[in-house]
Amino acid sequence: MIVVRRKAKGIGSWRIIIGLRSGTHFTSPRMYLMMHLLVSLCLTSSSSCIKMATGCYTVIKIDAPTAKLSEGQLIDGRLECLYHGWQFEGNGKCVKIPQIPADAKIPRSVCVKTYDVKESQGVVWVWMSQTTPPNPEKLPWFENFARPGFQDTSTIHELPYDHSILLENLMDPAHIPISHDRTDWTAKREDAQALLFEVTERTHRGFAGWWGKEKDGSMPNFLRFDAPCVLQNNRELVDKDGEKHYFTGLFLCRPTGQGKSMLIVRFGGTKRSPLAKLFPKWYFHQNASKVFEQDMGFLSSQNEVLMKEKVPTKELYINLKSSDTWVAEYRKWMDKVGHGMPYYFGHSTLSPPKLPAVVEHAPAGLIAGVSASSPAKGGIGTMHAPNLANRYFRHVIHCKGCSSVVKAFTAWKNGLSAAALVLTALAILASSRQWKTFLLLSATLCLGGAYACSTAVAMNTTNFIRVHRRL
């Protein structure tokens, strides 16, 4: 579902579509056809990314107002509209219209426009400019990910707040010790302190600079924001043997609607803790989901305030030089380039949305209000309620690995529960004390296994709720 706003004029850029890490995360392109596939601030109609029978990826768009191809399905490598069954190949050619006579030719006017797509370092990018030819040199390249021995853990999340709010959150290192206290092995609230910042680069494409803790007296972290969707934080360490190790936190963001965004997170390095190898990948995925849930209520409410007040951020934010430098830089950057966006809230200027979010793109205020008033499991409703306050719909349905894990643990839980019932019944019928003891012990072990599976399912699908808000 594309947010229709403005075309890019003259200047092109590569935009993130999906991440490709088979077996670890990111569902197939078909899943993205059923979800919010590709959203760009520069598009003018609905688009879909599909994997053709040849194995290549293609992005197509259609201007028809009655049906979106992003709601379609793949049939033999072709994208089919679920409304009338029209089918399109990767080059945009319509090859099947069930409603026309068998001897009739398909009009050229029903063909759709395609966009150039490239895959690089496990990520699929699309060139969005209507007027500028694709420039392979502009394709994002992340040096640390190409280093020998570099390993990363990647997750994907759909979030109920605006793209700009998401980027602000990712640029803000000051909130980590408080909001994410003990969530991982590094965040501790007693480490909250003043920070040092040095901006070394400012352009129309973003900004970059160094930062670190004031107590350490150094700035070992390098942050870079490249519009419209790439934020990375890099660090280089030298061990006692003089060997260099490289670490990167990479955030690939894109809007999926007004008040909604999609995020691909990739944390990795050339050196990995031995303890990390002891945990399954789904554990790190659910922990990442927990991190975003810890911030979700604050950020959704912040999104709501921006939409309600309709004033520049300098009238709402108190930006401290010792903690909020990147946030201020980001909003000031918006002052310079915001005129090319469908809407924006800059440091000193703004251009609010001309139209409110439609039902499909529910306002963040609604999500924030219900989530804040209902601190129940899953946020709003049950695990399978279609809303972005629910971990299942924010992460699991987009993640091939976690989706498989939930299905597997659910099947094991059901099987072990059934086995426990059968063993208990046999224990009741058994005449020998030894058999009764054996069967009851076996039933107990099955129940224990079922409980463990149920706990694993809950870890992957249940929202984190702060202690003071738990029922």
N, C-alpha and C positions, 0 to 999 in steps of 0.2 A: 504494500500500500504506500504509494508515494505521496509525500506532501507536495502539492503543486504550488510553486512560487514563481521563481524567475529563471530565465536561461542564463548560462554563463556566457559572457561576451568577451571574446578575444583572448582571455586568459584561461588556460585549462589546468586541471589537476586530477590526480588519481584519487578515487574515493574507495574506502573500504567497503567490501560487500560481505564476505564470509571468511572464516578461517578453516583451513583444511588440515586436520590432524586425525587421520583415520584410526579408529579404535580407541582414541583417548577423549575426544570431545568434538563438538560441532556436528549436528545432524546433517543428513544428506541435503543437497539442494532442493529435493522434493519437499522436505519439511519447511524450508524457507518459502516455498511457493504457498504453503498453507498458512504461514505466519507473516510477519512484517519483514518483507525480504530486503528491499533496498530503498533507502530514503536519502534524498540529497536536497540540500538547500537550493540547488540550481536546476532541478528538474521541472518539467512542465506536464508530465502525465505519469500514469502508472507503469511500473517496470517490474520485470522478473529476471532472476538469474537462474539458468537451467543448465544442467549437464547433459549434453547431447549424446547420441549413441556412439559418436566418435571419441568420447571421453573429454571433449573440449567444453569450456564454459562459455555461455553466451548471455548477454543482457539484452532484453528486448523491451519495447514499450508500446503501448496502444493508446490512442486518443479516444476510443469509444467511451461514452459517459455511462453506458448501461451496465457494463461488466468489466471486472479487472482480471487480467491474465495472472496477476499475482495470487489470485484465488484458485488458479487452475491446477492441473495435475499432469504428470509425465506419462505419455502413452507411447511406448516403443521409441523413446528418444525424442518425441515431439511434445510440445507444450499445448495442452488442450484446455479450451475455455469450458468451464463446468456449466455454463448457462445454456449454450446452444451446441457445444461439441466441436467448434471450429478448432483445427489443429494447425500449428505453426512450426516450421523448422528453425534451426539455429540462425539462418541467414535472414529471418524475418518473413520468409515466403509462406503464405497460407496454402496448404496442400490438401485440406479437406474441409468441406462444408456439407454436412449431411442433408441440409434442406434444399439443395439445388439438384436439378435433373442430372442423371448420370453422364449425359453427353455434353453438359454445359461446362464452359471454361470459368475458372475462378478469376474474378477481376483483380487486376494489379492493385487497385485502390485499397484492397483489404489487407495488403501486406503491412508489416509493422517495421518500425525503425530499430536498428540494432546499435549497440555501443561496443567499442573495443575493450577487451578484457585481458588482463595479464595475471599470471600467478607468480608470486615471488615469496620465498622463505615461508611457505605454508599459508599464505594469505592471497585471496583473490581480490584484485583491484579493478575498477572500471574508470575509463576516461570519460568525463561528463561534458566536456565542451562541445557545443554545437558548431563552432566556427574554427577552432584551432585543431590542427591534426595532432594525434597522440604523440607525446614526447616520452620515449622510453627512459631518457635521462632523468626525468622527474619521478620515476617510479621509486617509492620509498625503499630504502635499503638500510638495514640495521646491522652495523659492523659487528657488534658483540655476538649476534646470533650466528654469524659465519665463522666464529673462532673455533679452533679445534677443541673438542671436549665440552662445548657449551650445551647445556641441557635446560629445558624450561618446562614449567607446568602452566597450562593454559586453560582458562575458563571463559564462559560466555554468559552474559546476564542482560535481561531486558528490565529496564528500571522506570519507575513512575514519576520521573521528573525531567525537566528540560535538559537538552544537550549542554547548554552553557552552565547549568547548575552542576551537572556531572563533572565537567572539566574543572570547575572551581574546586570541587571536592577532592579530585585527584591531585590538584596542584597544592593542596593545603597540608603540609607536613605537621603543622602545629596541633591538629586535632587528634592525631594518631595515638599518643600516649593516654589520652583521656577516654575518647570514644571507643578505642579498641584495646583497652587495658587487658592484658593477658590473653587476648584472642590468639596471638601467635607467640613465638619465643622472643620477640624483641620489644613489643609494645608494653610499657609499664608506666602507670600514671605518675609515679615519682620522678620520671625522667622528663616531665613537662618543663620546658624552660624557654628562654629567649633564643632566637635563632639568628644566624648571620646570613645575609644575602648579598650577591653581587651580580647585577644584570650586565651581561657582556655583549648582547646582541639584540637589536630591535629592528624588525623589518615589517613590511605589509603582510608577510607570510607567517609571522609569529615572533617569538623571542626565545632567549636562552640565557643561562647563567649558572653560577655556583651557589651552593648553600651548605650550611652545617650548623652544629650546635655551638652556642656562644661559650659554654664551659670548656669545650674542646679547643676553642681558639682557631679552628680550621674549617674549611669548606670543601670536603671531599666529594660531595654529590653534585653531579651536573644534570640540570633539568633543561629539556628542550621541548617547546611546543611548535609544531608545524601544522598550520591550518590546512584543511579544516578539521582533521580528525586524529592526528597523531600526537601523543604525549609520551615522552620517555624520561626516565630517571636512571642515570648510569653512575657506577662507582667502580673505582679501581683500587685493589688492595694488594699489598706485597707481604707475603708470609715471612716467617723467620729464616727460611732458606733463600730468600731473595726472589722467589718466583712470583710473578704477577698473576692476579686472578681478577676476572671481570664479572660484574653483576649488573643486571638490567631489569627494571620494571617498565614494561611496555603496555600502553593503554591505547587501544584503537576504538574510537568512539564514533557513533553516527546517530543522528536523530531518526526516530521512527514515527514521529508525529508531534504535534504540539503538546508539550508536557510529558513526552516519552522519549526514551533513548535506548540504544543497544550498545553494549560494551564487550570487547574482547580483551581479556587481561592475560599477559604473558610475563611471568616471573621466572628468571633463570640466571645461570652463571656457569663459569668454567670450573667451579668447585662446589660440590654439594655435600651437605651434612650427612654423615653415615646414618643418623637417626631418620632422615627423610626417606631412606630406602626401605624402612620397616613398615611404612604406612602405605595403604593402597591409594591409588590416584583419586578415588571418589572421596576419600577423607579430606584431601586438600580442596576439592571442589566444594564440599559442603561448608568447609571453614571459610572459603572465599565468599560464599553466599551469606554466611553469618556476618562477615565484615560489612557488606553492603546493607544488610538489615539493621545493623547498629546505627547507621547513618540515615536510613530511609525516611524515618519519620521527620527528622530535622529538615532534610533536603526537600521533601515533598511540601512541607509547610513553608519553607523559604520560597519555593516556586510559586506557591499560592499567594504569598505576600507580594512578590514582584508583579504578578498579574493583577492583583487588587489595587496596589498603590500607584502603579504606572509612573514611577519617578526614577531618575538615574540612581545607580547604586551608591554614589557618594552621599546621598540623602538617607540611605538605609543602613549602610555598612559603616562600622568603625574599623578601618584598616590600620593595624599596627605595623610599623616598619620591622619590628622584631618577630613577626609571625605571618603577616598577610601580604608580603611583597608580590608573590606570584599572582594572587587573586587580583590585586590592584593593577598589575601589569596586563592581565588578561582583559579586564574591563576597559582599560585605557586603549588597548589594541582594538577592542570593539568600537570605540569612538572613531577610530581611523577608517575601519573597513566595514562598519555595520550597515552603511548605505547599500551594500550589495547583498544583504541578507533579507529574508522575508520579514523578519522582525528581530530586534535585539534590545538589550539593556546594557548600555555602556556606563562608564564611570561618570561622565558628564552629560551624555546625550542618550536618547532612546528612540525607538520606533516600535511601539507595541503591536501585537497582532491585530490586523484589521477585522478579522472574524474570530469568534470564539471557537474553541475546539469542538468538533462534532462528536457524536456518540461513539464512533469508532475510535477516536482519539480522545478518550475521556479526560477532562481537566484534572490536573494533579491535585487540585483542592479537594475534589470528591474522595480520591484515594486517601489523601492525607487525613481528612476528617473522619472517615470510617475506620481507618487503621488506628488512629489515635484514640477513638472511643471504644474500640473492640479489640482489646489485647488478648485475642484467643489464638489457638493454634491455627497456623496458616494465614493469619492476618484477617482475611475476610472470607467467611464461609468455610467450605470443606477443602480438602487437598486439591480437588479437581475443579474448583470454581474458577472460571476464566477471568482472572484479574491479576494485575501486576504486583499486588501486594503479597502474592502467594509464591513461595519458593518454587513450587512445582512448575508454575507457569512462567516464572522469571528465569529459571535455569534448566530444570530437568528436561522439559520437552525440547529444548534447544541442544541438549548435550547427549550425544550418542552413548557415551560411557555411562553416565549416571542413569539415563533411561533404562539401559540394559541391566544395571545393578539393581534398580528398584524392582524391575520385573522378576529378576532372578531371586532376590531375597523374598519377594512376595510369594513366589511359587514354593520356595523352600519352607516358608512359614506355614503356608496352607498344608503342604505335604506332611510336615512334622506334627502339626496339630492333629491331622487326621490319623497319623500313626499313633500318637499318644492316646487318642480315643479308642482305637482298636486294641492297643496293648492293655489299656485299663479294663476293657471289657473281657479280654482273655484272662486277665489276672483274677477277675471276679469269678469266672467259670472254672478256673484251674483248681484242682483238688490238692495238689502238692504245695506245701509251704515254700519249698525252694523255688518252684515255678512262679508262685505268686510274687515272691520277693524279686526274682529276676525280671518279671514282666513289669512290675510297678517301678523298679529302678530304671528300666528301659523307657517307660512312659515319662518318668521324671526328666530323663536326659532329653527326650524329644521335646518336652515342654520348654526346657531350658534353651534348646536350640531355636525353637519357635520364638521365644522371647528375644533372643539375640538377633534374629532376623527382623523381628518387628522393630527393635531398637535401631537397626541399620536403616530400615525404610524411613523411620521417623527422622533420623539424622539428615537424610537426603531431602525430605519433603516438608519438614516442620520449621516454621519461622523461629528465629531467635527472639525472645521476649525478655526485656530487662527485668531484673528481680523485683523492683518496686512496682512493676506494672503487671505482674503475673497474677492470674486469678487464684 
